[in-house]
Amino acid sequence: MILDQKNQITAILISKEKAPRETFPWYQQAITINPIKDSASKRNLVLKQAKTRWVIFLKSNEIVPKSLVKEIKNFVDRADRQGFTGAQIIIKKSFLEKNLNYGNWATQKEIRLGRRVGEWKENNGKFFWQFPGQKATLSNPIISNPYDNLASLLADINLKSTAEAQRKHQKGKRMFFLDIMVLPLITFKRVFFLKLGLLDGLVGFILAILEAFQTFLEKSKFWLLKQQEKEVTVDS
């Protein structure tokens, strides 16, 4: 299907590099945002730079299957007649070549496709796009591959646990030694049993263990910061 001029699409890519034109042959314009500079205000600025009527936001680690491309084209072609101004897209995460459905990697729905209107906002590190009008929900998902391998996931766990420990220390949060032993177990039970990570099989078990490990690292680093603080106080 060839989209008429009023229904052409701009792809706004959260990526360190510009995607080759052949990667997304169905868009008419591409604008790139470096992930380091990604913010709600930056997305709003880039949104105004789009020249087409429709815009889709994508990340560099996401794959848009041909079935979804076809559905997007059909959607924008009939959106005016059906009264839609945008659409939610299912984000299905994948790790170690397995698509996941449960735990903290459960599928999500995000408004990624819409008219060149509205405003991006940020809350607790998460971005969401707000604009008026009725939204559809597309049935074919985007496949997200957040990490290339186990090493990249472990590196991210290290960074996130350090940042969280420092944030809590700066806010003067209290720390109990038992947290190091108890909270990782609680994290594992929540992810693997309550959030049904067990239904994702062995990969679900691995991810639940890693979630618990991240909690252990965060609490341990926080405790070490508290100990260093006490030593400085004694020395002074």
C-alpha positions in Angstrom: 0.0 0.0 0.0 1.3 3.4 -1.0 0.2 6.1 1.5 -1.2 9.3 0.1 0.6 12.6 1.0 -1.7 13.5 3.9 -1.0 10.1 5.6 2.7 9.9 5.2 4.7 9.0 8.3 7.8 10.4 10.1 9.8 8.0 12.2 11.5 9.5 15.2 14.2 7.1 16.2 15.8 7.0 19.7 19.2 5.9 18.4 22.9 6.7 18.5 23.1 6.3 14.8 20.8 7.1 11.9 19.1 4.0 10.6 19.7 3.1 6.9 16.9 4.1 4.7 16.2 0.5 3.7 15.6 -0.4 7.4 12.3 1.5 7.4 11.3 1.9 3.7 7.7 2.8 4.7 8.5 6.2 6.4 9.0 9.4 4.5 11.2 11.2 7.0 13.5 10.1 9.8 14.7 12.2 12.8 17.1 10.8 15.3 17.4 11.5 19.0 20.5 10.4 20.8 19.5 8.3 23.8 21.9 10.3 26.0 19.9 13.5 25.2 16.5 11.8 25.2 13.9 13.7 27.3 10.3 14.8 27.1 11.3 18.3 26.1 13.6 16.9 23.3 10.8 14.7 22.0 8.5 17.7 21.9 11.0 19.8 20.0 11.6 17.0 17.5 7.8 16.4 17.2 7.5 20.0 15.8 10.2 19.3 13.3 8.3 16.5 11.6 7.0 17.4 8.2 4.4 14.7 7.8 0.9 14.5 9.4 1.7 11.2 11.2 4.6 10.4 13.5 5.8 7.1 15.1 8.4 6.9 17.9 10.8 3.9 17.8 13.9 2.8 19.7 17.1 1.4 18.2 16.6 -2.0 19.9 13.1 -2.4 18.5 12.1 -4.5 15.5 8.9 -3.6 13.5 7.7 -6.8 11.9 6.2 -6.6 8.4 2.8 -7.5 9.8 2.9 -4.4 12.0 4.0 -2.2 9.1 1.0 -3.4 7.1 -1.3 -2.7 10.0 0.1 0.8 10.5 -0.4 1.6 6.9 -4.0 0.4 7.0 -4.6 2.2 10.2 -3.5 5.7 9.1 -5.4 5.2 5.8 -8.7 4.8 7.6 -8.0 6.7 10.9 -9.9 9.9 9.8 -13.0 7.9 8.7 -13.0 6.1 12.0 -12.3 9.1 14.2 -8.8 8.0 15.5 -6.0 10.4 16.2 -3.4 7.8 17.3 -2.8 4.3 18.4 -1.3 2.2 21.2 1.2 -0.4 20.1 2.0 -3.6 22.0 5.7 -3.7 23.1 6.8 -7.3 23.4 10.2 -7.8 25.0 12.7 -10.5 24.0 15.8 -11.9 25.7 18.0 -14.8 24.7 15.8 -15.2 21.6 12.7 -15.8 23.6 9.7 -13.4 23.6 8.5 -12.8 27.1 5.0 -12.3 28.5 5.4 -12.2 32.3 7.4 -10.9 35.2 9.0 -7.4 34.9 9.4 -8.0 31.2 5.7 -8.4 30.5 4.2 -6.9 27.4 3.1 -3.3 27.6 1.0 -0.9 25.5 2.3 2.5 24.7 1.0 5.3 22.5 3.7 5.5 19.8 1.8 6.4 16.7 -0.2 9.6 16.3 -0.8 12.8 14.6 1.9 15.4 14.8 0.2 16.9 17.9 0.2 16.7 21.7 3.0 16.7 24.2 5.4 14.2 25.7 5.7 14.2 29.5 7.9 12.4 32.0 7.1 10.7 35.3 9.5 8.7 37.3 11.8 8.2 34.4 9.1 7.0 32.1 7.8 9.0 29.0 4.2 9.2 27.8 2.6 11.0 24.9 -0.6 12.9 25.5 -2.9 14.3 22.8 -6.6 14.6 22.4 -8.8 12.2 20.4 -9.7 8.5 20.3 -6.8 6.0 20.3 -6.9 2.5 18.7 -4.9 -0.5 19.8 -2.9 -2.3 17.1 -2.8 -6.0 17.3 0.7 -6.7 15.9 3.5 -6.0 18.4 6.9 -4.2 18.2 9.6 -6.7 19.3 12.0 -5.0 21.8 15.5 -6.5 22.4 16.8 -4.3 25.3 20.1 -6.2 25.6 22.3 -7.9 23.0 23.6 -10.5 25.5 23.9 -11.4 29.2 27.0 -9.2 29.6 25.2 -6.1 28.5 22.3 -6.8 30.9 24.8 -7.4 33.8 26.5 -4.1 33.0 23.2 -2.3 33.1 22.3 -3.9 36.4 25.6 -2.6 37.8 24.9 0.9 36.7 21.3 1.0 37.9 22.1 -0.5 41.3 24.9 2.1 41.8 22.6 5.0 40.8 19.8 3.8 43.0 22.1 3.3 46.0 23.5 6.8 45.5 20.0 8.4 45.2 18.8 6.8 48.4 22.0 7.8 50.2 21.7 11.4 49.1 18.1 11.5 50.3 19.1 10.2 53.7 17.1 7.0 53.5 17.5 4.6 56.4 19.3 1.3 55.9 19.0 -2.0 57.7 21.5 -4.8 57.4 18.7 -7.4 57.1 17.5 -5.7 53.9 20.5 -7.2 52.1 19.4 -10.7 52.9 15.6 -10.4 52.9 14.7 -8.0 50.1 16.4 -10.0 47.3 14.3 -13.0 48.2 11.1 -10.9 48.2 12.1 -9.5 44.8 12.5 -13.0 43.4 9.2 -14.2 44.8 7.3 -11.2 43.4 8.8 -11.5 39.9 8.8 -15.3 39.6 5.6 -16.2 41.4 3.3 -13.1 41.8 4.1 -11.7 38.3 4.1 -15.2 36.8 7.7 -15.1 35.5 7.7 -18.9 35.9 5.5 -19.1 32.8 8.4 -17.8 30.8 10.3 -21.0 31.6 14.0 -21.0 32.1 14.5 -17.5 30.8 11.9 -16.3 33.2 13.8 -18.0 36.1 17.1 -16.4 35.0 15.5 -13.0 34.8 13.9 -13.3 38.3 17.3 -14.3 39.7 18.9 -11.3 38.0 16.2 -9.0 39.4 16.9 -10.3 42.9 20.7 -9.8 42.2 20.1 -6.2 41.3 18.2 -5.7 44.6 21.1 -7.3 46.4 23.7 -5.1 44.7 21.6 -2.0 45.4 21.2 -2.7 49.1 24.8 -3.7 49.5 26.1 -0.6 47.8 23.8 1.5 49.9 25.0 -0.2 53.1 28.6 0.5 52.0 27.9 4.1 51.5 26.4 4.3 55.0 29.5 2.7 56.4 31.7 5.1 54.7 29.6 8.0 56.0 30.1 6.7 59.6 33.9 6.4 59.1 34.1 10.0 57.9 32.0 11.1 60.9 34.3 9.3 63.4 37.5 10.6 61.8 36.2 14.2 61.9 
